[in-house]
Each structure stands twice: as structure tokens, then as C-alpha cells.
Amino acid sequence: MPINASKYIWKNGQLIDWEKATVHVLSHALHYGSSVFEGIRVYATPDGPAGFRLDDHIDRLFDSARIHRIPMPFDRATLLAACREAVLANGLESAYLRPIVFRGYGGLGLVPGPDVETDVVVAAVAWGKYLGEEAMERGVDVAVTSWNRPAPNTIPTLAKAGGNYISGTLISSEAKRHGYGEGIALSADGLVSEGAGENLFVIRKGVLLTPPVASSILSGITRDSVVRMAHDVGLEVREQAMPREMLYLADEMFFTGTAAEITPIRSVDGISVRCGGRGPITAALQERFFGLFDHSTPDSHGWLDHFRSQPAEQTQTQSFEEMPHVANAV
Ligand SMILES: Cc1ncc(COP(=O)(O)O)c(C=O)c1O
């Protein structure tokens, strides 16, 4: 998917021109994958652009940095404000936000010394549907790939770290090479884990089933939103370990993710879901989810952050130098 260039990027406390947002080729993260990042959607609403679960995404960014012991040079309030600023300065009504914290220039060793800086960037770009417009209605055909997700004692999947995505790229590209829309990976013990960049739900006899965090998944914020929305409408949800063949017995199935939103799955390994495409529960959850953004679904969980109605003091950024007390505050 090509990048829609914006005008400005927020970097280390200030907005800079898009073209000037560059890194040195010997940056630590480029060699060793030592970055943590988020993907956040900003939706156009009747009250202007609104970030979806922005606080939860920034919390997860800090959690990821904590797992990898990456010192955070800015506090949460500054990063929240940076997200708003990146959207508003670029005049975007809807956007994909990409905050990234990465080990920069300063050393070639695996273990970063004190001279390796931590850089923080927030980009905001215009973005469409990740798995295609059509997939939202008709569903996507997926395959279980030959690549497993990392075992829990190898690479921590609860951290959304750059290095993890070398696995997601293998999973997704293998599936696409074989003509599928996306790949699903099993965990190291052979149980269903998740899509390359999406969590997975199976619906069977009216119950929503999704693999637990111990199945090498990223603990998705959209996944959590679906669990809560399902509870709101009285649906039963079970987090449970699943063997691969459960995918072949699904009445309905869908992916969740910031990029994928709620995307129905039409078939797995050439076996159609029992309802043949997007099922009624999936459609109802999509309607409830997307209704949040035209306000036809009440925002009863307080998930929307309306960027134009934020108090002025929250939209000011502070530089690291202005806040030395927050250095290493992970
Ligand atoms: C590997 C992986 N799993 C699941 C997800 C879904 O997470 P979220 O809903 O928080 O975007 C993502 C997307 O960030 C992901 O990269």
C-alpha cells in the first residue's frame, strides 16, 4: 500500500517537514528491529477528526517500550498531544497515525550503550481499507501459513516491536503469493494464533471464540473493543486455545485490527465458512463499530477523542529538554 505523503511529521518534540524526517543508516533499530510503535486510526466524525482509543494505544506503546527496556524521552500527555498535532497540522479529517519510538544512532553493538539515542516520531497519513473495500462486505479468503508465530520464550508478542514484523511479513507474503488475501499463523505449539497483523474471531453456534494472549498474539485494541461490544449486546465471548480445524468448522469468522478494522473471513484453506461469507453477527458488530464514527452508535465506553475539542493546553508539545524528569519513565 503506497504512502500518502503528508506535509509535516512530529519528531522529538516538534513538527518538521515530511522530507526532513530521516534517520542515519547506522541507526540501531534499522539493524536490530529495536523500535516499538503503534497504529491508530483517526475517523472523520460529525464533530471533526476523532482518534479511536488513543489513550489505550499510547499505553500499549509505553508497555512495549517497558518490555524492551527502551527509555521513553516523552511522557504520555506529550505523545497524546503529538498525535493530535500531527493530524491537525496536516489538515486531515481521517488518518492513520503511526507513533514510533526507536533506538537511533550511536553504537553498533547489540546492547545499546548510553550514546544510543531514543528517537520518537509521530506520522499521520491518509489511509483506506487495509484488506480492500470489497473485503468488508464479501469477506477475505485466507490460508494457514507454514510460518508459526514466535514461541513465548523467544520474542515477546505482547510488545508491538518493529522486529516482530519480520514474522508478520513472512506470514502475509506467503499467503499472498499463493493467491490468498491474508495469512493466519499457528503458535509454536500448533494452536491458532492470529493473522499476520490482525486478531482472529471464530463464531460457532452464536458464541464468539478468540485465542488467548498466551497463544502468541498481540493483545489487540480492536479485539478488546469487539469483546466489549459483544458483551454490550449480550453475546457470549470465550477466549480459548483453538486447534486449526476449528477454523474449518466456523459459522462465521472475522479479523480485527486497527488496519483491518472488522474484516469478515470468507474461507480458510479453501474451506468456506458455513454462512458462505459475511455472517449476520459479523455484520451486526461491523455496524455497531462503524456507527461510532457517524455517532449512530453511542460512544458509551468513551473511545473517541475529538481532536478539535481538546482543551488548548493539551495540544502543546513539550520537548525532552523541558521535561528531564520524565526521561526513562517507562
Ligand atoms: C500482529 C498483530 N496482531 C493484532 C493486531 C491488531 O491490534 P490492534 O487492534 O490493536 O490494532 C495487530 C495490529 O496492530 C498486529 O500487528
The ligand as an SDF file (V2000), in Angstrom:
LIG
                    3D

 16 16  0  0  0  0  0  0  0  0999 V2000
    0.3580   -8.8900   14.8970 C   0  0  0  0  0  0  0  0  0  0  0  0
   -0.8600   -8.0790   15.1600 C   0  0  0  0  0  0  0  0  0  0  0  0
   -1.9110   -8.6610   15.7620 N   0  0  0  0  0  0  0  0  0  0  0  0
   -3.0350   -7.9750   16.0110 C   0  0  0  0  0  0  0  0  0  0  0  0
   -3.1600   -6.6390   15.6690 C   0  0  0  0  0  0  0  0  0  0  0  0
   -4.4190   -5.8890   15.9940 C   0  0  0  0  0  0  0  0  0  0  0  0
   -4.1860   -4.9930   17.0460 O   0  0  0  0  0  0  0  0  0  0  0  0
   -4.9880   -3.6410   17.1730 P   0  0  0  0  0  0  0  0  0  0  0  0
   -6.4170   -3.9940   17.1460 O   0  0  0  0  0  0  0  0  0  0  0  0
   -4.5810   -3.0710   18.4840 O   0  0  0  0  0  0  0  0  0  0  0  0
   -4.5960   -2.7890   16.0360 O   0  0  0  0  0  0  0  0  0  0  0  0
   -2.1050   -6.0050   15.0280 C   0  0  0  0  0  0  0  0  0  0  0  0
   -2.1970   -4.5960   14.6490 C   0  0  0  0  0  0  0  0  0  0  0  0
   -1.6230   -3.7570   15.2650 O   0  0  0  0  0  0  0  0  0  0  0  0
   -0.9220   -6.7320   14.7860 C   0  0  0  0  0  0  0  0  0  0  0  0
    0.1180   -6.1590   14.1760 O   0  0  0  0  0  0  0  0  0  0  0  0
  1  2  1  0
  2  3  1  0
  2 15  2  0
  3  4  2  0
  4  5  1  0
  5  6  1  0
  5 12  2  0
  6  7  1  0
  7  8  1  0
  8  9  2  0
  8 10  1  0
  8 11  1  0
 12 13  1  0
 12 15  1  0
 13 14  2  0
 15 16  1  0
M  END
$$$$
